[in-house]
């Protein structure tokens, strides 16, 4: 018998309020190795080269680690190692693979403080943000386990022609996972999910996060996974990924990143000149421009906290970052005043300090891109920077949280792949204007609607579902709920679905369109 619990939302470590957990984090920070040379992982080998990639801390520009610049031979060997491991791994009973994943889960739980320390030092996440990302990753893993378990226990139909057996088979050849720096620990989910389903994987993570990925590969090794099931390559993506996509035995690409990159990779993957006996699969998660709509009947203090959490968590460098706020003109002045008062006391600085709300951005390139974006904003006569708009890269890559107001519809260039701590506010008069603006956003992973007007929600909620994969009522764009999230972007989703989550902390004076009893909806 295999006992599988229902998925649950993992509780993040409370570094802000729990002294014991804060002390555990400090110990992990002190023990985290510095100036180490991190290998690439191919089969049962840890490989070093003469050509290195330097990773520096965005907090103070100090060197953290080096990793290896892979060669063409390394890429070919990684694919060969994955193919060599595939047959035995895919033929294991699914319960055995699932048990292996749960072993990794346990190690990731045991090393949670070390993982959070690595994110804070390497990515510039505050300790609270790092804890939230770790919990999100664990939640996705729990959901994968339970979903895969359910697929293997599907009920048989009652039709006359009865299917007595069903098999979930692995994809042909090997698979490739490509993940960004924006969610380096949630990205564990991509190679783990591919492997759980019987596939072997070549994983290309961001070269900016070698410590985070090194800890993961140690957990995979310590959990006793067969060599070659997950192989890890560091180096420039424009060299590694095209070489893998040209391989005739590639079965699937699981990609998370920018839309332009995804479409380029899709063109490479489906190049008709490559002779394959199968059609490879593409799962592309291309998020990055989430929205918040504030109705005139909203609790502005709570809505402001939701906007700040969505826009500036992880320095605005996350898939669900709130990029656009649409605020009703009747409450625009009050929202602006509340927002500026909140930013007045917003603390940025070293993310290793306990009360800091936002740390640096990931790299010099990210800092430079944000500065160029803000300069373009300053040149637009329809834009006004009401707060922030300045940065300092003398000792680290710090940029102030930036609040931008527009008196016309935001142009498309504002949504084109710049990740940073800025949010754009546009004040609307009617709902036709709202949906017209949202139609101009090419990508929306999450959306939030703030309103206490039940009739308004009942009327417009179905329309909002066309513009976002995840839709939250009275929340923030970076919130995740285990087993209720589709980990896929709006543009190229693997499965097309819309999930609506409602905050249960609300208390209405009288029943509205829905009543909420014990967190469950009942139609009135």
N, C-alpha and C positions, 0 to 999 in steps of 0.2 A: 504494500500500500504506500502511496505517495501522498503526503499531507501537504496541501497547498492552501495557505491562507488567502483570504480576499485581499485585493490591493488596498493599501492605506496610504494616506499622506504622511510621509516621514516628518517627524518633528525636527526642525533645524536646531543645532546647538545655540543656546541663548548666551552669546558672548556679551551682550549689553547688560543683561540683568543677573546672570548667574556667575558668581565669583569662581566657583569650582571649574566651570567650563572655560572661563576666561584664563585661568591659570593653566589649564591643560593646553590651550592654544599657545600661550607664551612658551611653554615647554617645547611644543612642536616647532615653533618658530626658531628657538635656540638650537634645536637639533637638526633642523633642515640643512643639508649640506650646501656649501657654497663653492663656487669655482670648480665644479666637477665636470668631467667629460662624459656626456651621456651617449651611449651607443645607439645604433639602430638595431632592430630585432628582426632577424630572418631565420625562420626555422628554430633550431635549438642554439643558434649562435648570436652573440652580441658582437657587433662589428664596429670597428673604429677605422677612420681614414685619416689621411694627412690634410684633408681640406675640412675646415671647421666652420660652423655657424655660431656666432656669439649671441647669447641672450643676455640682455641687461634689464635691471629692475627699472620700471617706469617711475618708481618713487624717488630714486636718487641717482639714476644713471650708472649705478655700480654693476660690474659684471656679475652675473649669476652662474652661468654655466655655458658650456659649449656642447654642440652636438655635431653630427657628421653630415657633410655634404655628399649625398649619394652619387654613385656613378651609374652609367647605363647597365653595367654588369650587376650592380646591387638590385636594380629594378627587375631585371630578368630573373635573378635568383629568388627574389621575394615572390614573384609569380610562380616560379617552379616549386618553391617551398609550400605555397598555398595549395597548389594542385596535388602535391605529394601527400599532404595531410587530409585532403578532401574526402577521399573514398572511405577511409576508416572512420573519420569523424561523422560523416553523413549516415553511415550504417549503424552507428550507435543507437540503441533505443532512445527515443526522445526523452524518456524520463532521466536517462543518464546525463544527457546534455543539459537538461533543465537543472539537475542537481549540481552540475559544474558551475552553472551561472549563479546559483544560490551560494555556492562556496565563494565566488568572487564578490557577491553582494556582502557577505559577512566580513570579508577582508576590507572592503571599501567602507563598511561601517566602523570597523576597528580602527581604521586609519583616517577617520573623518577629520580630526584636528590637523593632521599633517597635510591632508588635501586642501583644507581651508587655508592653512598657512601658506602653502605653495601658491594658491590663487591670489592671496593678498600681496605677497612679495613679487610674484611674476606678472600678474595682470593688473595690479593696482586696485583690486576690489576691496571695499571695506570688509571688515570681519563679518558684519551682519550680512552683506551681499554674498560673500563667499559661502556662509552657512546656508543661505537660501538656495544657492545654486546646487550645493551638495545634496540638499533635501530634494530638490527637483529631480536630480539625476537618479536618486534612489527611488523616487516615486515612479519615474518612467520604467525603471528596471522591474519594480513590483508589478506594474501594469503589463509589461511584456510577458512575465512569467505566468500571470493569471490568464491572459488572453491566449497564450499558446497552449496552456493546459486545457482551456475551454474548447479550443479548436480540435484537440485530440479526444474530446468527449462529446462530440456532436450527436444529438439524438437522430436515430434513423427515421426515415419518412414512413408514412402509412400507406404509400401507394402500392398498387398491385405488383409493379415491378420493383422489388426491394433491393436496395444496395446494402450489402451486409458488411462491407469493409471500405474504409476510406484511408488514404495515405497522404501525409504531407511530405512532399519530397523537396530536397534541396534543389537549388538552381544549378544549371550546368556550369562546369568550369569553376572558376574562383570569382569572388566579388571584390569590389573596391569601395572603401568609405573615405570620403574627403570632408574634413570638418574645419571650422573657422576658429579664430581666437575668441570670438564674442561670447561663446558659452563652452569653454574648454572641458568642463567636467560633465555637463549635460551631454556633450558630444561622445562620452563613453557609450552612450545608448546606441549609437549607430553600429560600430563593430560588434557589440554584444548581441544586438538583435539579429544581425545577419548570421552570427555564429550559432545562436540558439536554434535557428531554423535549419541547421545542418550545413551551412556554408562555411568555407574558409575565406579569410579576408586579408587583403593588403590595405592597411590604414595609412592615410596621409593626413596627419593633423597639422595645425599651424606650427611653424617653426618658432613662433614667439612664445610657445608654452611647453618647453621640453620637460620641465620639472613635473608638471601636472600629468603629462602623458607617461613619463618614466614611472611614476608611482602606480599608474594603472597597469602597465606592463609587468611590474613586479607582482601585483596582485594576481594577474592572470597566471604568471609562472608559479607563484606560491600556492595557487588553488589546484595545481596539478593538471592544467590543460595540456593536451598534446602539442608538441612543437609544430609550428606552422599553421595552426588554426587562425591565429591573429599575428600578422607580421606588421611591423611599424617602420615607415620610412620618413626621414626628415629631409628637407631641402626645398628648392623652388617648385611650386606647384606646376608652373608652366613647362617644366622639364619632366617631372615624374608622372603627372596624370595623363598627358597625351600618350606617353609610352605605354601606360597600362591600358588605355582605351583602344590602342591599336592591336592589343594582344587578341589572338583569335579565340582564346579560351575564356575571355571575360564574360561572366554571366550577368552581372548587374553593377551599376554605379549608384551608390547612395551618397548624395551630395547635399551639403548644407552651406549656403553662402549667398552671394549676390546673384540677382537675376541675370545680368549680362554674362557672368561666368557660366551659369547653368545652361543658357542657350548655346554658348560656344561649345561647351562640353557635349551637349546633345548632338550638335552637328558632327563632332568627332566620333561619337559613339556609333552613330548610324551612318557612317561613311560606307557607301555601297561597294567601295573598292576592297574593303576588308572581307575576306572570305570566311564566313562563319556558318556553322550548321544550325545555329539557333539565333533568335533575336534577343539581344540582351535587354534587361529591364533598366529603367531610369526612375529613381525616386529623388526628386529635387525639392528641397525646402528652401524657399527664397523669400524670406520675410525681412522686415526691417522698418516699416512705416506704419505704425499703429495710430489710431485716432481716439479722441475723447470728445463726446458731444455732451454739452451741459444745457439742460432745459431750464426754462425760467423758474420752474418749481423744483429747485434742487437745494440741498444743504451745501452751501458754498465752501464752508470750512472743510468739510469732509471731501468734497470734490477737489479742492486745492491740494489736500494731502495726497489724494489719489493721483493727481497730475504730477506732483513732485516725485512721488515714488515711481511712477511709470517713466518719467522723462529722465531722471537723474540717477536711478539705480545703476550700478556698474558703469558710472560715468556716461550713461546714454549709449553704451556699446553692447546692446543686447538685442535679440531678435524682436522682442516685444516692446521696444522702447517707444514711448508716446512721442510722436513727432508733431502731430497736429491736434490743436484744441479748437473745437467749434463751439462758441459760447453765445447764448441768446443775448441780443442787444439790451434787453430790459435789465439783465443782471451783469452786463459786461463791466461796468465801472466798479461794482462791488467785488466781482471776481478778480479784477486787476489789483485792487487795493489789498485783498486778502493774499493774493499771490506775491506781491512785492513785500508785504509784511513777513510772509513765510521765508522768502529768500533773504531778507535782512538778517535773519538769525541762522542761516544755513552755513554749516561749517565744512570747508574742504581742507584737505591736508593729508598727512601721512596716514594711509589706511590701516596701519598697525596700531594706531591710537584708538582707544575705546569709544570715544564720543564723536569721531569724525563721520560725516554723512556721505562724503564723496571723495574718492581718491583721484589719481591721475588717469589720463588715457593711456592706451597700451604702448605707444611707441612714438618716435619722432615723426614718422610718416603720418600717423593718425593726427598728431598735433598740427602738423603742417597743413593737412587736408582740411581740418576744422578751421584754421586761421583763414585759408583761402575761401572757404564757404562763408564765413562771417564777413570777409571783405566784400564779397559779392552781395551779401545782404545789405551792407552799408551803402552800396552804390545803387540799390533799388529804391526809387522814390516812394514806393508803396510800403516800405518796411520801416519800422522803428524798433530799435533795440532798447527795451525798457529796463533790462537788468543784465549785467554780465557783459559778454562780448569781448572779454580780454583773457589772455593766458600768459603763463610764465614757464618757459622751458629752460631756465638757467640751471636749476638743480634737479628737476624732474619734469614730467610732461603734464603740467596742471593747467586746466582751463576752467574758468568760472562758469557756474550754471547760467545759462543764457535764455532770457525770455524775450521773444520777438512778437511784435504785433503787426498785422497787415490790414490795410484798408481796402484790399481787393483780393480776389481769389488767388491763393498761392500758386505760383507757376510750377511746371513739372520739374524744373531743375532742382527744386528744393527737396525732391524725393529720390535723388539719384545717388544712393550708395554712400553717403557720408554719415558715419556713426560718431555721435558725440553728445555732450550735455547741453542740448538746446531744444527748445520747444517753440512752435509757431502757433499763435492764437489769431483766429479770424472770427469776427462777430457777425452772426447771421440774423436775418429778420424772419425768415420762414423756412419750412422744411424742404421745399423745393430747392432752395439755395443750398441747404446742407447736402442733399443727395447729389446735386450737381458738382459740388466740391469733391465729395467722396469718389465720384466717378472718375475724377482726374488723377486719383492715386493709383499707381500701377500695382501696388502691393500693400496688403494689410493683413498681418498675421493675427492681430487682436484688435478689438474695439471695445470701448466702454461707453455706456449711456448712463448719464446721471439725471435722475428724475424721481420725484415722489408723487407724480401724477399718474395714477394707475390707468386712467382712460387714455392718456397720451401714450403710455407704454404699449397698451393693447393695440392702438392704432398703428404705431410706427415700428414696433419691434420686428414684425415680419419683413419689413422693407430693409432694415439694417442688416439682415442676415445675408444679403447679396454682396456685402462689402467686406466681410471678415470671416475667417475660419473660426475664431474663438470670440464670442461676444459676451461681455460681462455687464451686468446691471449694478451700478453703484460699487465699483471696485477700482482696480488699476490694471494696466495693460500687461504687467509682468507677472501677474498671478497665475499659478498653475494648480490644477486639481488632478490628482492621480486617477488614471483610467477614464478621465473625461476630456482628455486633450488628444487631438490628432496632431502628431509631431510632423506637420507638413505645412509648407507655405501656401499662400493664396494663389500664386501664379501657376505653379506646376505641382499640384498636390497629387500624391499617390492615390489617395482615396478622397473623393469630393464629399465633404460633410460640413455642417455648421453646428457648433455646440454652443448653447446658451447657458450661462451660469449666473445665478442670482445671489446676491449677498443676503444671508439670512440674519444679519444683525439689525435689520430694520424693524421698527415697531410702528405700525400704523394705528391711527386713532380709530379707524373703522375699517371693516373689510373692503378691499378693492376688487379689482378684476380677479386676483388670486388671493387666497389666504394661505399662509405658510404655517403648517403645524408640524412641529418636530423636524423642520427642515424639508418637508415633503409638500409638493404643491397639490392642491385639490381645486378643481374647476368650480367656480361659484355660479 
